[in-house]
Amino acid sequence: MLLVGVITILITSLHTYTLTPPDLLPADETLVLFSSADDVLLRQYEPWMPILKTLPKAEIPRTIAIVQVPDEGKIIAVFARRPVVPDALPSGSKWTQREVGPLFVSASSPNIFPLLESPPHPLSASEAFTLLSRGDAERNPWIFVRRTLLPAPASLTDAVLDTLLLNTTTHLGIFPRSGSGMVVRLFPAGTEKGSLPLAHPTKEPSVFSVALARPESTFRTLQDTLPREQRILLETKILTFVSATFGADISFTYDVLPLLTRPARVTLAQSASGTLSVLLQGNAPDAEAKIARLHEAFRGSRTTARTISRVFDGRYTFRNVRDDTHMITDEYAPVGGMQMRKTIHALQGEFCSAVQGEAFLLATDCALLEHVLLDQPQGPGASALATGTFSISTLSSLAHALPVLLGPSSPLHPVNTDVLQWSLSRQGDIRTLTLLPLP
């Protein structure tokens, strides 16, 4: 019995000594936990969490939590273990310091301490924390945060990103990478299916690029879940583009969406003159016939009438409208192993395509398409739910097209970087968003 008692005391003492902040924090009330975060990292999140402005600076990394205390509001708690490094814990009349188990805690209000004493549902036991912290969380700085602390959607691009990326998310794990870059884990993953091989990105500089494993399904999700006002705005923008490109005879739902039943990539590129061009890559059954209809619609929506003006005696102007079939050309040529079709109007734009079996590329800029065909990697790209690139400066200048979560002032934006590449993948009940500078 004596031996059992000694062992019990030793085990209990060891458990008490190894307690960590997640063991003390209540899962339901903890809004965010910064683990081993230096002061630079903490200050980046002040726009999202203004209460951090009340936290004194320190020269060392710290573990800090923001807890929602009933009838009190948000409270900051700073944790340290013996020996406590100078300035690790805030002090002064606005801070209360106490010893909780093996940890020293300094809090912006004493009302947090009852919640830290043997919480019935500690953060460390929650499924969200357990899955998001799996891996290198104990060795590197990271942030556990509730989705409710993220900025609310304020624009169409915000609403689209929120719907596609955060629709089922309740918690995030944010892992700043050494140097530049960011990994964001999202819990739970929801009902989205697994990754698929995606089309290669083009080697041409682009303003924005996105490849989706299931583009048709993604669009249906947006239709079903976007707020009504944002859904109408999105559909209007799409219909306006389709109508301007192909005329009124083409339906996005019945003529374009059938091309997007398999993985596809859309790219926006900007010419030297500032004109935006669209490139679409994908695979679809009966692609050649579907795309031929688009060419005919483009051709039919352009006029071949030409106005000729002549001045007589330096005073009289006569205008004559003539039908000029040379205003629009339609030709085929083999390029890069695919059959390229160019439908070009002298004044009203161009539409080009390349088809090989079920694989296709479409573009509103024939030169762009030709460059891509001549320098296109062979075979499928990496598997993911989605991948892409975007230019922060360019998209920010296009009518605030960049979501606030990825804007220049967002803490998710890797520092000193303008063009980013990103990917979204899934492992079990976690989705992972990776942001890296474009090489």
Secondary structure, 3 states (H helix, E strand, C coil): CHHHHHHHHHHHHHHHHCCCHHHHCECCCEEEEEEEECHHHHHHCCCCCHHHHHCCCCCCCEEEEEEEECCCEEEEEEEEECCCCCCCCCCCCCCEEEEECCEEEEECCHHHHHHHCCCCCEHHHCHHHHHHCCCCCCCCCEEEEEHHHCCCCCCHHHHHHHHHHHCCCCEEEEEECCCCCEEEEEECCCCCCCCEECCCCCCCCCCEEEEECCHHHHHHHHHHHCCHHHHHHHHHHHHHHHHHHHCCCCCHHHHHHHHHCCCEEEEEEECCCCCEEEEEEEECCCHHHHHHHHHHHHHHCCCCEEEEEEEECCCEEEEEEEECHHHEEEEEEEECCEEEEEEEECCCCEEEEEEECCEEEEECCHHHHHHHHHCCCCCCCCEECEEEEEEHHHHHHCCCCCCHHHCCCCCCCCCCCCEEEEEEEEECCEEEEEEEECC
